[in-house]
């Protein structure tokens, strides 16, 4: 979109990363450069919009808030003409590798997904929804750090329902606002409509099969049924005593986040590879095609 963004390591990035793993804390690990393709100058207002977009994108990549610190602007003659002192919100938790769809051994994924993310960001219908969805996604992804697994399950469904509302009602106009209301479709059906229309599979993963409800109770039809059933058991204890604990909650939490990542990547127009958080014992650098590419 007429801009070039370069992200590069420092001479000591490797050492800094090792120190973070052993000691925790915060440190600047990379430097970046933003410039127009035509070499023309641009305003601090334009820069602020790009930095904001990049901040949300890199946070989506990392699965945690990734602050961009201390930008400096230069004129054509090399004079320093702009400085911004500050740091956006950064996740207040121990440092860790990316826990998301991104694999750090495949940096090319950044340039593959970012253009589609920018297109969503510039869309007036999507921009506010995208920021809100990413807020819920990142907060839900902090299991073991700032929130518990059951809270992550609840937050993830909130984000999925907002995506369903924005895509199915506002953008595609597949159903009416009334059909999406309290007397309309069930939560599971709303999510099924979103996921199926984007060619993302609904099948229940093997990790959840052992936790199917006992005899005499309704079996889960698919992944959306499992996610909404577990979420309902957490937020409506008077109606349905929660019977899902431990490994089941963790499995549903991972599944909910996987669907969030898949929907967002699909909306960004990504047709390449990604790191599948549902793959048990995934080794470093292991990626696979996005499911809608496999289906075709």
Secondary structure, 3 states (H helix, E strand, C coil): CCEEEEEEECCCHHHHHHHHHHHCCCCCCEEEEEEECCCCCCCHHHHHHHHHHHHHHHHHHHCCCCCCECCEEECCCCCEEEECCCECCCCCCCCCCCCCCCCCCCCHHHHHHHHHHHHHHHCHHHHHHHHHHHHHHHHHCCECCCECHHHHHHHHHHHHHHHHHHHHHHHCCCCCCCCCCCCCCCHHHHHHHHHHHCCCCCCCCHHHHCCCCCCCCCCCCCHHHHHHHHHHHHHCCCCCCCCCCHHHHHHHHHHHHHHHHHHHHHHCCCCCEECCCCCCCCCCCCCEECHHHHHC
